[in-house]
Amino acid sequence: KEGKCDEPDFFTINCDFEEENLCGYMAEANTSVAQFKWLRNNGPTPTPNTGPSFDATYMTEYGYYMYAKAAVPRVKGDKARLISPLETFANTKCVTFWYHAYGADIGSLNVYSQLAQDSNPKTLLWTINRNQGNNWYVARVSTDFTSNFRLIFEAVVGKSSLGDIAIDDISASPKGCPRPAETDFEEEDA
């Protein structure tokens, strides 16, 4: 029997990308701000020496994740944007996600918030902009807003095709993000 996540109209910020409908996330492309799309993938990315070999959910080549492929025809500065469904602010104070940014020429991974009433303005919540090694890492962003919001995951291409960036296992919590001293230090490199 299919679960709620299998239904084509089930939208949630919580997503492990195992379902084809991507939990309602939209891959923006061919616009003035996004030149290419995030791709759903399992197993290794096609370009050697960059990207993950497995997902963060199951840590196998059979699980799925989303990634931004930096290979040709991409050029430095091209962007891919993955936009979450609208989230209710009262239910979400912290969003956790896993990211993988491995390759000699990683551009950047940016996470923005966009409040429901704002059509264009967005606020940078989190960013990385260098090779993080061939591991999955966990990140948390505070979403302690007073109105509904979307998250925008933006990958920016670096100077070559050795810059695939991936994300997986996005989850929301009604509790605030732990402060660094309160971190549970769970196993973070896969």
Disulfide bonds with the S-S distance in Angstrom:
Cys15-Cys23 2.12
Cys94-Cys177 2.01
